[in-house]
Amino acid sequence: MASVTILETQGLSKSFGGLQANTDIDFKLQEGLITALIGPNGAGKTTFVGMLCGRIPATSGRVFFNGQDISALPAHQRIRLGIAYTFQITSIFPGLSVARNVELSLRRAQKLKTKDIGATVQKVLAQVNLSDRADQVAKDLSYGHQRILEIAMGLAQDPKLFILDEPTQGLSESEVEEFIALIKSLAGDTTILLIEHNMDVVMKSADHIAVLNFGELLAEGTPVEIRENKSVQSAYLGTSEDA
């Protein structure tokens, strides 16, 4: 089956005064896959992703989603088109229950009739193995479970593209393994762009990897191709820095 491009950038660039954060990035994200975005500290990953989801305006270049030019759309309109980003929904409501957090995310997306919300909340919680914590107050969750709740809040919006920015940061080893299993179970139902420190997570979960370095796209390929790429080894994999 031919691959379908769900998101594309053309010449995407961002400068902050005299600092060039991203330069002429041409990038395509294939539908239904888990794509990891990696690179050294200061590579421009956060800025690039901010431009994709509308949190940061591009200096030049264009962003297309499902063939539509969304370059001028603000973040909330991109959410309604089907782009969920953990940093847009990461502020959980600590005094509310787990189920209520997911419900509010659903209402924000404005995609369901009120009568359908309860069933969808339960479905999402089951998907991320939080059903037994539905009535627990969010602030009482472990850090790892709070991160999983953030993912549940994103899934509740039924995204076509789900951008996860360093989701395993602070998780225990067992929680990391659970996360890998979770996102692999989601692949195909939604397209995932994963920005991640942990190369073990990247290599175990990603179908495709893109590498940024000094604000430019250095390489793309399968995990095996990226691991064997000499330029990537020199810029990133061969260093002690993970992000």
Secondary structure by P-SEA (a helix, b strand, c coil): cbbbbcbbbcbbbbbccccccccccccccccccbbbbbbccccaaaaaaaaaacccccccccccccccccccccaaaaaaabbbbccccccccccccaaaaaaaaaaaaccccccaaaaaaaaaaaaaccccccccccccccaaaaaaaaaaaaaaacccbbbbccccccccaaaaaaaaaaaaaacccbbbbbbcccaaaaaacccbbbbbccccccccccaaaaaacaaaaaacccccccc
